[in-house]
């Protein structure tokens, strides 16, 4: 078993890492989780990542997801992490804390999930234009063309009927307003119909914790494009991160 990578998924509440079998998408050994430091500054998060790598006894390349738009290995936004991440030079940060010789790839968390789902999830995710949406606190997105990632889409911020999509159709909005699955599905349908009109995808993949209950709401959606739940669930970020550095992706 030689095709092993390592991925780390930085979230608002926890930072998780694991060895990944890059041929199967399965974890090798246990996942390590450490609570996200507060405040979640670049230095504090980088030191937590270093601790995970130390615990795992991993000194090879590492892929890292961030809840951020990442361009030219610079963080341009910060969602559920400290605002000091904005304009952070990720190469310099990780080089300082993880070692200058180690290859590190940092990418958006939804983009990482999209890579993983396209490789190890539904086979149709590698055909044509596919949109993956993570429905949680907001709406994260990944856009794939024949399995190739178009990085840093922010479809959840698209304005629909005067509101950002994630403000009324995220799973957080469902909880906040105590919506039934039927009422919430109408909102999600409105968002997906707009994405259909603009991008004409061949498939929607829906992830996030609420995808575990997909049978309660996916059949209620009124969209032409097929909608399927994500298959990797909470493995996707770590797996996609490990794939990114293995493929030398540095968005």
Secondary structure, DSSP 8 states (H G I E B T S, - for coil): ---EEEEEEE-SSEEEEEEEETTT--EEEEEEEEE--SS--HHHHHHHHHHHHHHHT--S-EEEEESS-EETTEE---SSS-GGGTTEEHHHHHHHHH-TTS-EEEEEHHHHHHHHHHHHS-GGGGSSEEEEEEESSSEEEEEEETTEEETT--GGG-EETTEEHHHHHSHHHHHHTT--HHHHHHHHHHHHHHHHHHH--SEEEEESGGGGGGGGTGGG---SS-EEE-SSGGGHHHHHHHHHHHTT---
